[in-house]
Amino acid sequence: MTGRRRAEELDRLVAEVRACRICRHAPEGPALPHEPRPVLRVSATARILVCGQAPGTRVHASGKPFTDPSGERLRAWMGVNEAIFYDVRRIAILPMGFCFPGLDAKGGDLPPRRECAAHWRARLMAALPAVELVLLVGLHAQRWHLGRRAGSSLTETVRNWRAYLEPEEGAPARPRHLPLPHPSWRNNAWLKRHPWFEAEVLPSLKREVAALL
């Protein structure tokens, strides 16, 4: 398949996603309480894929992923500025849930809608042939992408980050995975309890990202 045809097919797939209303019309559980606004940025040439959880309130309003303090921290972790981060030719962004899922009783974001991954994720991943490194931001992304290789907790998975940068025996060499905690301020206490993340994981993350850019 030529690069042009692959890009055209991806554009058609993204158009389908943007028109998706399954969480309103055929939901798994309660319907999404507001009009869907799918948020994703993908290309057939991106070598890095950021897999987060789901848009928050600010991203739901902007329609652009990581336009919030979490995004600022994530870009700092990666060692990139906004221009590079939002250059979809180089970095794709594909959350586990495409739409803001709403808030729980305590005012926190609900988990990503299950419909998104079930109906779209495999097709979208297959349409991203250039991806070499997948950043798994948060527990939901780690469980979906790593499957049985994921640890029993986010901490265990992130602590074993080196193992995921190496392909599983008998598996294709690409893409490689690097699990990360979510960069939300809600995880400040986690970051303080686990200084090895900043000391060991972040330097490697920056090197991996720079090598692919």
C-alpha positions as CSV (number, residue, x, y, z in Angstrom):
1,M,0.0,0.0,0.0
2,T,1.4,3.4,-0.9
3,G,1.9,6.1,1.7
4,R,-0.8,8.3,0.1
5,R,-3.4,5.5,0.1
6,R,-2.5,4.6,3.7
7,A,-3.0,8.2,4.7
8,E,-6.3,8.4,2.9
9,E,-7.6,5.3,4.6
10,L,-6.5,6.7,8.0
11,D,-8.3,9.9,7.3
12,R,-11.5,8.0,6.5
13,L,-11.2,6.0,9.7
14,V,-10.6,9.2,11.8
15,A,-13.7,10.7,10.2
16,E,-15.7,7.6,11.3
17,V,-14.4,8.1,14.9
18,R,-15.3,11.8,14.9
19,A,-18.8,10.9,13.9
20,C,-19.1,8.2,16.5
21,R,-22.1,8.4,18.9
22,I,-22.1,4.8,20.2
23,C,-21.7,6.0,23.8
24,R,-25.0,7.9,23.4
25,H,-27.0,5.6,21.2
26,A,-25.7,2.1,22.2
27,P,-23.8,2.6,25.4
28,E,-22.3,0.0,27.7
29,G,-24.0,1.2,30.9
30,P,-25.3,4.7,31.3
31,A,-25.1,6.9,28.2
32,L,-22.6,9.7,28.0
33,P,-24.3,12.7,29.7
34,H,-23.3,15.2,27.0
35,E,-22.7,15.5,23.3
36,P,-19.6,13.5,22.3
37,R,-16.5,15.3,21.1
38,P,-13.9,12.8,20.1
39,V,-10.3,14.0,20.6
40,L,-7.4,12.3,18.8
41,R,-4.4,13.2,16.6
42,V,-3.0,10.5,14.4
43,S,-0.9,10.2,11.2
44,A,0.6,7.4,9.1
45,T,4.1,8.9,9.7
46,A,4.2,9.4,13.5
47,R,6.9,7.3,15.1
48,I,5.8,8.1,18.7
49,L,2.3,7.4,20.0
50,V,1.0,8.9,23.3
51,C,-1.8,6.8,24.8
52,G,-3.5,8.6,27.6
53,Q,-6.8,8.0,29.3
54,A,-9.6,10.3,28.2
55,P,-10.1,14.1,27.7
56,G,-10.7,16.2,30.8
57,T,-13.0,19.2,31.0
58,R,-10.4,21.6,29.5
59,V,-9.6,19.3,26.6
60,H,-13.3,18.7,26.0
61,A,-13.6,22.5,25.6
62,S,-10.6,22.9,23.4
63,G,-10.8,19.8,21.3
64,K,-7.0,19.5,21.5
65,P,-5.4,16.8,23.7
66,F,-3.3,17.7,26.7
67,T,-4.1,21.5,26.7
68,D,-3.9,21.5,30.5
69,P,-1.3,21.3,33.3
70,S,-1.0,17.5,32.7
71,G,0.0,18.3,29.2
72,E,2.7,20.7,30.4
73,R,4.1,18.1,32.7
74,L,4.0,15.4,30.1
75,R,5.9,17.6,27.5
76,A,8.5,18.3,30.2
77,W,8.9,14.6,30.9
78,M,9.3,14.0,27.2
79,G,11.7,16.9,26.7
80,V,9.7,18.5,23.9
81,N,8.0,21.8,23.3
82,E,4.4,22.4,22.1
83,A,5.4,22.8,18.5
84,I,7.0,19.3,18.5
85,F,4.3,17.7,20.7
86,Y,1.5,18.8,18.4
87,D,3.4,18.0,15.2
88,V,1.1,15.1,14.2
89,R,3.6,14.0,11.5
90,R,5.9,13.0,14.4
91,I,3.8,12.4,17.5
92,A,0.3,10.8,17.5
93,I,-2.0,11.0,20.4
94,L,-4.6,8.3,20.9
95,P,-6.4,8.2,24.3
96,M,-8.2,5.1,25.5
97,G,-11.4,7.1,25.5
98,F,-12.0,9.7,22.9
99,C,-14.6,11.8,24.7
100,F,-14.7,13.4,28.1
101,P,-16.4,10.7,30.2
102,G,-17.9,13.1,32.8
103,L,-17.2,13.6,36.5
104,D,-17.7,11.3,39.5
105,A,-19.4,12.2,42.8
106,K,-16.1,13.6,44.1
107,G,-15.5,15.8,41.1
108,G,-12.8,13.6,39.5
109,D,-12.9,12.3,35.9
110,L,-14.7,9.1,35.3
111,P,-12.8,6.2,33.7
112,P,-12.5,6.2,29.9
113,R,-15.7,4.9,28.1
114,R,-15.3,1.2,27.4
115,E,-17.0,1.6,24.0
116,C,-14.0,3.4,22.5
117,A,-11.3,0.8,22.8
118,A,-13.7,-2.1,22.0
119,H,-14.9,-0.6,18.7
120,W,-12.0,1.5,17.5
121,R,-8.6,0.8,19.0
122,A,-7.5,-2.3,17.1
123,R,-8.4,-0.6,13.8
124,L,-6.6,2.6,14.6
125,M,-3.5,0.8,15.9
126,A,-3.3,-1.2,12.7
127,A,-3.5,2.1,10.7
128,L,-0.3,3.5,12.4
129,P,2.5,1.5,10.7
130,A,5.3,3.9,11.6
131,V,4.9,3.9,15.4
132,E,8.0,2.6,17.1
133,L,7.5,3.8,20.7
134,V,4.2,3.8,22.6
135,L,4.0,5.9,25.8
136,L,1.4,4.2,28.0
137,V,0.1,7.1,30.2
138,G,-1.9,5.6,33.1
139,L,-3.3,2.3,34.1
140,H,-6.0,1.9,31.4
141,A,-3.5,2.3,28.6
142,Q,-1.1,-0.1,30.2
143,R,-3.7,-2.8,30.7
144,W,-4.9,-2.7,27.1
145,H,-1.6,-2.6,25.4
146,L,0.4,-4.8,27.7
147,G,-2.3,-7.4,28.5
148,R,-0.9,-10.2,30.6
149,R,2.6,-8.5,30.7
150,A,1.2,-5.7,32.8
151,G,1.9,-5.7,36.5
152,S,-0.7,-6.0,39.2
153,S,-0.6,-2.3,39.8
154,L,0.5,0.9,38.0
155,T,3.5,1.1,40.3
156,E,4.7,-2.4,39.5
157,T,4.2,-1.8,35.8
158,V,6.1,1.5,35.7
159,R,8.9,0.0,37.9
160,N,9.4,-2.7,35.3
161,W,9.6,-0.2,32.5
162,R,12.9,-1.6,31.1
163,A,11.2,-4.9,30.3
164,Y,8.6,-3.2,28.1
165,L,11.2,-1.4,26.0
166,E,12.4,-4.8,24.9
167,P,10.1,-6.9,22.6
168,E,8.5,-10.0,24.1
169,E,10.1,-13.2,23.0
170,G,8.5,-14.3,19.7
171,A,6.7,-11.0,19.3
172,P,7.3,-8.3,16.6
173,A,10.1,-5.9,17.4
174,R,7.8,-2.9,17.1
175,P,6.3,-1.0,18.7
176,R,8.1,-0.8,22.0
177,H,6.2,0.4,25.1
178,L,7.1,2.7,28.0
179,P,4.6,2.9,30.8
180,L,4.2,6.1,32.7
181,P,2.0,7.4,35.5
182,H,-0.5,10.0,34.5
183,P,1.1,13.5,34.7
184,S,-1.9,14.9,36.7
185,W,-1.3,16.9,39.8
186,R,-3.3,14.2,41.6
187,N,-0.2,12.0,41.2
188,N,2.2,14.4,43.0
189,A,2.2,12.2,46.1
190,W,3.0,9.2,43.9
191,L,5.9,11.0,42.3
192,K,7.3,12.0,45.8
193,R,7.0,8.4,47.0
194,H,8.8,7.0,44.0
195,P,11.9,9.2,43.3
196,W,13.3,6.5,41.0
197,F,10.8,7.5,38.4
198,E,12.4,11.0,37.9
199,A,15.9,9.6,38.4
200,E,15.7,6.6,36.2
201,V,12.7,6.6,33.9
202,L,12.6,10.2,32.7
203,P,16.2,10.4,31.4
204,S,15.5,7.3,29.4
205,L,12.2,8.6,28.2
206,K,13.9,11.8,26.9
207,R,16.6,9.8,25.1
208,E,14.1,7.6,23.4
209,V,11.9,10.5,22.3
210,A,14.9,12.5,21.0
211,A,16.2,9.5,19.1
212,L,12.9,9.1,17.2
213,L,12.4,12.8,16.5
